[in-house]
Amino acid sequence: MANNPAFNRMEQDARNGYAGFRSTPAPQQADPMSPQQLQDMYNAPSAMRPGTERAVTMDDVVMKTLSLFAIVLVTGAVGWYLSATSQVLGLAAWGIGLVAILGLGIAIAVKKTLSVPLIVTYAVFEGLFVGAISQTYSGAFDDPGTPAFQGIVAQAVLATLATFAGMFLAYKTGLIKVTAKFRRIVTMMVFGYVIFGFINLAYALISGQPFGIGGSGMLGIGISLFAVGLAATMLALDFDSIEYAIRTGAPQKYSWLLAHGLVVTLVWLYLEFLRLLGRLRN
């Protein structure tokens, strides 16, 4: 999610008053009401117009994020098992997962209406891909008999969680401020890295170099450090998107899109840590 579709869509919809969320137009200026009428309106129970949704809350985003993570973990276990059982099955899970998440990611970003089934399906194939590639790294860089908590996958997970906690604290304390200019710069850098990623993948397949450009030398390690930093910075943009949605009263359904963006960034960060550790061990 290089150019965060959650933020772009919410920013546009917020300007339009979230069309469809507030299903009836705002009333025209009416005659001033008497103090008694105002008091009666204040005392009346709140009601939701037909066709409207309640606004998104932090609890909504947290629950949807956990739900998507659960899907990623379950299908990730399947991808891990397939990769451990057979190299052919592992490559199939890796390839199918990669193609599926690329296609679904584009569909989610360009689709005019928010589709929860697409987001859930994305999580299914994302887990399949991550599980297969994680097992491949574990088989390549972990010595036989290495305890799971000392393996490359466990180290990448711990590094991802620590980075998430650090970025969250930095954002909440104001150490990192997300401005429109900051968002544009980071987005352009991510687009550039995505283009580089496709070039690097093609180079890796042609040359047989598993890490692509730079290999496991200083250049390759530098590229991985840059990628880790960029993915970590994207977390700040995700945090800001969540706050923006809550502040502007986005519909509750947007919590799925916000959770999707956060999970995608965390998985990207994990994969970059996995690659960095692989380069260092190599």
Sine and cosine of phi, psi and omega as CSV:
sin_phi,cos_phi,sin_psi,cos_psi,sin_omega,cos_omega
0.00,0.00,0.93,0.36,-0.08,-1.00
-0.89,0.45,-0.81,0.59,0.06,-1.00
-0.98,-0.18,0.99,-0.17,-0.23,-0.97
-0.81,0.58,0.96,-0.28,-0.01,-1.00
-0.91,0.41,-0.44,0.90,0.02,-1.00
-0.89,0.46,-0.75,0.66,-0.03,-1.00
-0.93,0.37,-0.70,0.71,-0.03,-1.00
-0.86,0.52,-0.71,0.71,-0.03,-1.00
-0.93,0.36,-0.66,0.75,-0.01,-1.00
-0.92,0.39,-0.62,0.79,0.00,-1.00
-0.89,0.45,-0.67,0.74,0.02,-1.00
-0.94,0.35,-0.70,0.71,-0.02,-1.00
-0.92,0.38,-0.54,0.84,0.01,-1.00
-0.90,0.44,-0.61,0.79,0.04,-1.00
-0.90,0.43,-0.54,0.84,-0.02,-1.00
-1.00,-0.02,0.14,0.99,-0.01,-1.00
0.96,0.28,0.44,0.90,-0.03,-1.00
0.79,0.61,0.94,0.35,0.01,-1.00
-0.81,0.58,0.75,-0.66,-0.04,-1.00
1.00,-0.08,-0.46,0.89,0.08,-1.00
-0.99,0.16,-0.75,0.66,0.16,-0.99
-0.99,-0.15,0.99,-0.11,-0.23,-0.97
-0.97,0.23,-0.32,0.95,-0.01,-1.00
-0.91,-0.41,0.58,-0.81,-0.04,-1.00
-0.92,0.39,0.41,-0.91,0.02,-1.00
-0.91,0.42,0.64,-0.77,-0.04,-1.00
-0.92,0.38,0.52,-0.86,0.07,-1.00
-0.94,0.33,0.31,-0.95,-0.01,-1.00
-0.85,0.53,0.84,-0.54,-0.03,-1.00
-0.95,-0.31,0.11,-0.99,0.04,-1.00
-0.91,0.42,0.54,-0.84,0.01,-1.00
-0.85,0.53,0.64,-0.77,0.00,-1.00
-1.00,-0.02,0.41,-0.91,0.00,-1.00
-0.97,0.24,0.34,-0.94,0.05,-1.00
-0.82,0.57,-0.59,0.81,0.00,-1.00
-0.92,0.40,-0.64,0.77,0.03,-1.00
-0.90,0.44,-0.66,0.75,0.03,-1.00
-0.90,0.44,-0.64,0.77,0.01,-1.00
-0.92,0.40,-0.64,0.77,0.03,-1.00
-0.90,0.44,-0.64,0.77,0.03,-1.00
-0.91,0.41,-0.61,0.79,0.00,-1.00
-0.91,0.41,-0.62,0.78,-0.04,-1.00
-0.98,0.18,-0.29,0.96,-0.06,-1.00
-0.94,0.34,0.57,-0.82,0.03,-1.00
-0.91,0.41,0.52,-0.85,0.01,-1.00
-0.94,0.33,0.52,-0.86,0.00,-1.00
-0.62,-0.78,0.50,-0.87,0.01,-1.00
-0.95,-0.32,0.76,-0.64,0.00,-1.00
-0.91,0.42,0.48,-0.88,0.05,-1.00
-0.86,0.51,0.64,-0.77,0.05,-1.00
1.00,0.07,0.06,1.00,0.00,-1.00
-0.96,-0.27,0.29,-0.96,0.05,-1.00
-0.86,-0.51,0.36,-0.93,0.13,-0.99
-0.97,0.23,0.35,-0.94,-0.05,-1.00
-0.97,0.24,0.43,-0.90,0.00,-1.00
-0.93,0.37,0.56,-0.83,0.05,-1.00
-0.81,-0.59,0.21,-0.98,0.03,-1.00
-0.89,0.46,-0.60,0.80,0.04,-1.00
-0.87,0.50,-0.63,0.77,0.03,-1.00
-0.87,0.50,-0.73,0.68,-0.04,-1.00
-0.90,0.44,-0.69,0.73,-0.01,-1.00
-0.89,0.46,-0.72,0.69,-0.04,-1.00
-0.91,0.41,-0.65,0.76,0.01,-1.00
-0.93,0.37,-0.60,0.80,0.03,-1.00
-0.89,0.45,-0.70,0.71,0.03,-1.00
-0.90,0.44,-0.60,0.80,0.02,-1.00
-0.90,0.43,-0.72,0.70,0.01,-1.00
-0.92,0.40,-0.61,0.79,0.04,-1.00
-0.90,0.45,-0.62,0.78,0.03,-1.00
-0.88,0.47,-0.65,0.76,0.04,-1.00
-0.90,0.44,-0.70,0.72,0.02,-1.00
-0.87,0.49,-0.66,0.75,-0.01,-1.00
-0.92,0.40,-0.68,0.74,-0.03,-1.00
-0.91,0.42,-0.78,0.63,0.00,-1.00
-0.95,0.32,-0.43,0.90,0.10,-1.00
-0.90,0.43,-0.61,0.79,0.06,-1.00
-0.89,0.45,-0.61,0.79,0.05,-1.00
-0.90,0.43,-0.71,0.70,0.03,-1.00
-0.88,0.47,-0.63,0.78,0.04,-1.00
-0.89,0.46,-0.72,0.69,-0.02,-1.00
-0.88,0.47,-0.70,0.71,0.00,-1.00
-0.89,0.46,-0.67,0.74,-0.01,-1.00
-0.92,0.38,-0.60,0.80,0.01,-1.00
-0.96,0.29,-0.48,0.87,-0.03,-1.00
-0.97,0.25,-0.69,0.72,-0.08,-1.00
-0.47,-0.88,0.68,-0.73,0.04,-1.00
-0.90,0.44,-0.59,0.80,0.02,-1.00
-0.90,0.43,-0.71,0.70,0.03,-1.00
-0.90,0.43,-0.61,0.79,0.03,-1.00
-0.90,0.45,-0.69,0.72,0.03,-1.00
-0.91,0.42,-0.59,0.81,0.03,-1.00
-0.91,0.42,-0.71,0.70,0.02,-1.00
-0.89,0.45,-0.65,0.76,0.02,-1.00
-0.89,0.46,-0.76,0.65,-0.05,-1.00
-0.93,0.37,-0.73,0.68,0.00,-1.00
-0.89,0.46,-0.69,0.73,0.02,-1.00
-0.88,0.48,-0.69,0.72,-0.03,-1.00
-0.90,0.43,-0.74,0.67,-0.01,-1.00
-0.89,0.45,-0.66,0.75,-0.03,-1.00
-0.91,0.42,-0.70,0.72,-0.05,-1.00
-0.95,0.32,-0.50,0.87,0.09,-1.00
-0.91,0.41,-0.74,0.68,0.00,-1.00
-0.91,0.40,-0.71,0.71,0.00,-1.00
-0.93,0.38,-0.58,0.81,0.03,-1.00
-0.88,0.48,-0.67,0.74,0.04,-1.00
-0.91,0.41,-0.67,0.75,-0.01,-1.00
-0.89,0.46,-0.68,0.74,0.00,-1.00
-0.91,0.42,-0.62,0.78,-0.06,-1.00
-0.94,0.33,-0.60,0.80,-0.11,-0.99
-0.99,-0.13,-0.29,0.96,-0.03,-1.00
-0.90,0.43,0.74,-0.67,-0.08,-1.00
-0.95,0.33,-0.51,0.86,0.01,-1.00
-0.95,-0.32,0.54,-0.84,-0.03,-1.00
-0.96,0.27,0.81,-0.59,-0.04,-1.00
-0.90,-0.44,0.95,-0.32,0.03,-1.00
-0.91,0.41,-0.67,0.75,0.04,-1.00
-0.84,0.54,-0.60,0.80,0.03,-1.00
-0.90,0.43,-0.67,0.74,0.00,-1.00
-0.91,0.42,-0.68,0.74,0.02,-1.00
-0.91,0.41,-0.67,0.74,0.02,-1.00
-0.89,0.46,-0.62,0.78,0.06,-1.00
-0.85,0.52,-0.71,0.71,0.00,-1.00
-0.88,0.47,-0.58,0.81,0.01,-1.00
-0.88,0.47,-0.77,0.63,-0.04,-1.00
-0.96,0.27,-0.50,0.87,0.07,-1.00
-0.89,0.46,-0.68,0.73,0.04,-1.00
-0.90,0.44,-0.65,0.76,0.03,-1.00
-0.86,0.51,-0.71,0.71,0.01,-1.00
-0.91,0.41,-0.74,0.67,-0.04,-1.00
-0.90,0.43,-0.65,0.76,0.01,-1.00
-0.89,0.45,-0.68,0.73,-0.02,-1.00
-0.91,0.40,-0.70,0.71,-0.05,-1.00
-0.95,0.31,-0.52,0.86,0.03,-1.00
-0.91,0.41,-0.68,0.73,0.01,-1.00
-0.91,0.41,-0.56,0.83,0.04,-1.00
-0.90,0.44,-0.69,0.72,0.04,-1.00
-0.91,0.42,-0.66,0.75,0.00,-1.00
-0.89,0.45,-0.68,0.73,0.01,-1.00
-0.92,0.39,-0.51,0.86,-0.06,-1.00
-1.00,0.10,-0.53,0.85,-0.17,-0.99
-0.88,-0.48,-0.14,0.99,0.05,-1.00
-0.99,-0.14,0.74,-0.68,0.07,-1.00
-0.94,0.33,0.51,-0.86,0.05,-1.00
-0.84,0.54,0.71,-0.70,0.00,-1.00
1.00,0.06,0.02,1.00,0.03,-1.00
-0.92,0.38,0.78,-0.62,0.05,-1.00
-0.84,0.54,0.56,-0.83,-0.07,-1.00
-0.85,0.53,-0.62,0.79,-0.05,-1.00
-0.95,0.30,-0.19,0.98,0.05,-1.00
-0.97,-0.23,-0.02,1.00,-0.05,-1.00
-0.97,0.26,0.22,-0.98,-0.05,-1.00
-0.91,0.42,-0.56,0.83,0.01,-1.00
-0.92,0.39,-0.71,0.70,0.02,-1.00
-0.88,0.47,-0.65,0.76,0.01,-1.00
-0.91,0.41,-0.63,0.78,0.03,-1.00
-0.92,0.40,-0.63,0.78,0.03,-1.00
-0.90,0.43,-0.72,0.69,0.01,-1.00
-0.88,0.47,-0.67,0.75,0.02,-1.00
-0.89,0.45,-0.62,0.78,0.02,-1.00
-0.91,0.42,-0.72,0.70,0.00,-1.00
-0.90,0.44,-0.65,0.76,0.01,-1.00
-0.91,0.42,-0.65,0.76,0.02,-1.00
-0.92,0.40,-0.65,0.76,0.04,-1.00
-0.86,0.51,-0.73,0.68,0.00,-1.00
-0.89,0.46,-0.68,0.74,0.00,-1.00
-0.90,0.43,-0.68,0.73,0.00,-1.00
-0.93,0.37,-0.59,0.81,0.02,-1.00
-0.90,0.43,-0.70,0.72,0.03,-1.00
-0.90,0.43,-0.66,0.75,0.00,-1.00
-0.90,0.44,-0.61,0.80,0.01,-1.00
-0.95,0.31,-0.72,0.70,-0.06,-1.00
-0.93,0.37,-0.51,0.86,0.00,-1.00
-1.00,0.08,-0.07,1.00,0.03,-1.00
1.00,0.06,0.07,1.00,0.03,-1.00
-0.90,0.44,-0.56,0.83,0.10,-0.99
-0.91,-0.42,0.84,-0.54,0.01,-1.00
-0.92,-0.40,0.82,-0.58,-0.01,-1.00
-1.00,-0.05,0.95,-0.31,0.06,-1.00
-0.96,-0.28,0.15,-0.99,0.01,-1.00
-0.88,0.47,-0.64,0.77,0.02,-1.00
-0.92,0.40,-0.68,0.73,0.03,-1.00
-0.86,0.50,-0.69,0.72,-0.01,-1.00
-0.90,0.45,-0.67,0.74,0.00,-1.00
-0.90,0.44,-0.68,0.73,-0.03,-1.00
-0.90,0.44,-0.74,0.68,-0.02,-1.00
-0.89,0.45,-0.66,0.75,0.00,-1.00
-0.88,0.47,-0.69,0.73,0.03,-1.00
-0.90,0.44,-0.62,0.78,0.03,-1.00
-0.91,0.42,-0.63,0.78,0.01,-1.00
-0.92,0.39,-0.68,0.74,0.05,-1.00
-0.86,0.52,-0.70,0.72,0.03,-1.00
-0.88,0.48,-0.65,0.76,-0.01,-1.00
-0.94,0.35,-0.57,0.82,0.05,-1.00
-0.89,0.46,-0.71,0.71,0.04,-1.00
-0.88,0.48,-0.70,0.71,0.04,-1.00
-0.87,0.49,-0.61,0.80,-0.02,-1.00
-0.87,0.48,-0.66,0.75,0.03,-1.00
-0.93,0.38,-0.65,0.76,0.05,-1.00
-0.89,0.45,-0.68,0.73,-0.02,-1.00
-0.91,0.41,-0.62,0.79,0.03,-1.00
-0.90,0.44,-0.70,0.72,0.02,-1.00
-0.89,0.46,-0.66,0.75,0.01,-1.00
-0.90,0.44,-0.66,0.75,0.00,-1.00
-0.90,0.44,-0.66,0.75,-0.01,-1.00
-0.93,0.37,-0.61,0.79,-0.04,-1.00
-0.97,0.25,-0.68,0.74,-0.10,-1.00
-1.00,0.07,-0.33,0.94,-0.07,-1.00
0.98,0.18,0.12,0.99,0.04,-1.00
-0.99,0.11,0.92,-0.39,-0.13,-0.99
-0.87,0.50,-0.50,0.87,-0.02,-1.00
-0.99,-0.12,-0.07,1.00,0.02,-1.00
0.98,0.19,-0.56,-0.83,-0.07,-1.00
-0.87,0.50,0.76,-0.65,0.02,-1.00
1.00,-0.03,-0.36,0.93,0.00,-1.00
0.80,0.60,-0.69,-0.73,0.03,-1.00
-0.97,-0.25,0.30,0.95,0.04,-1.00
-0.99,0.13,-0.16,-0.99,-0.05,-1.00
-0.89,0.45,-0.60,0.80,0.03,-1.00
-0.89,0.45,-0.72,0.69,0.00,-1.00
-0.89,0.46,-0.68,0.74,0.03,-1.00
-0.89,0.45,-0.64,0.77,0.04,-1.00
-0.89,0.46,-0.66,0.75,0.04,-1.00
-0.88,0.47,-0.68,0.73,0.00,-1.00
-0.91,0.41,-0.64,0.77,0.04,-1.00
-0.89,0.45,-0.65,0.76,0.05,-1.00
-0.89,0.47,-0.70,0.72,-0.02,-1.00
-0.90,0.44,-0.65,0.76,0.05,-1.00
-0.88,0.47,-0.70,0.72,0.02,-1.00
-0.90,0.44,-0.63,0.78,0.00,-1.00
-0.92,0.38,-0.68,0.73,0.03,-1.00
-0.90,0.43,-0.62,0.78,0.04,-1.00
-0.90,0.43,-0.63,0.77,0.02,-1.00
-0.91,0.42,-0.56,0.83,0.03,-1.00
-0.89,0.46,-0.45,0.89,0.05,-1.00
-0.87,0.49,-0.63,0.78,0.02,-1.00
-0.88,0.47,-0.63,0.78,0.04,-1.00
-0.91,0.41,-0.60,0.80,0.05,-1.00
-0.91,0.42,-0.68,0.73,0.03,-1.00
-0.87,0.49,-0.66,0.75,-0.01,-1.00
-0.92,0.38,-0.60,0.80,0.04,-1.00
-0.89,0.45,-0.64,0.77,0.02,-1.00
-0.90,0.43,-0.72,0.70,0.03,-1.00
-0.90,0.44,-0.62,0.79,0.00,-1.00
-0.90,0.44,-0.68,0.74,-0.01,-1.00
-0.89,0.45,-0.68,0.73,0.01,-1.00
-0.92,0.39,-0.66,0.75,-0.05,-1.00
-0.92,0.39,-0.58,0.82,-0.05,-1.00
-1.00,-0.06,0.04,1.00,0.07,-1.00
0.95,0.31,0.65,0.76,0.02,-1.00
-0.88,0.47,0.50,-0.87,0.04,-1.00
-0.86,0.50,0.46,-0.89,-0.05,-1.00
-0.85,0.52,-0.49,0.87,-0.04,-1.00
-0.90,0.44,-0.41,0.91,0.00,-1.00
-0.91,0.41,-0.27,0.96,0.02,-1.00
-0.87,0.49,-0.50,0.87,0.06,-1.00
-0.91,0.42,-0.67,0.74,0.00,-1.00
-0.93,0.38,-0.65,0.76,0.02,-1.00
-0.91,0.41,-0.68,0.73,0.03,-1.00
-0.90,0.44,-0.65,0.76,0.03,-1.00
-0.86,0.51,-0.72,0.69,0.00,-1.00
-0.88,0.48,-0.66,0.75,-0.02,-1.00
-0.92,0.39,-0.68,0.73,0.00,-1.00
-0.91,0.42,-0.67,0.74,0.01,-1.00
-0.87,0.50,-0.69,0.72,0.00,-1.00
-0.91,0.42,-0.68,0.74,0.00,-1.00
-0.91,0.42,-0.64,0.77,0.04,-1.00
-0.91,0.41,-0.66,0.75,0.05,-1.00
-0.86,0.51,-0.72,0.70,0.01,-1.00
-0.87,0.49,-0.69,0.73,0.02,-1.00
-0.87,0.49,-0.71,0.71,-0.01,-1.00
-0.90,0.43,-0.59,0.81,0.04,-1.00
-0.94,0.35,-0.60,0.80,0.09,-1.00
-0.91,0.41,-0.64,0.77,0.02,-1.00
-0.87,0.49,-0.69,0.72,0.01,-1.00
-0.93,0.38,-0.65,0.76,0.02,-1.00
-0.88,0.48,-0.72,0.69,0.00,-1.00
-0.91,0.42,-0.61,0.79,0.05,-1.00
-0.89,0.46,-0.67,0.74,0.03,-1.00
-0.90,0.43,-0.67,0.74,-0.01,-1.00
-0.91,0.41,-0.64,0.77,0.01,-1.00
-0.96,0.30,-0.45,0.89,-0.05,-1.00
-0.97,0.25,0.00,0.00,0.00,0.00
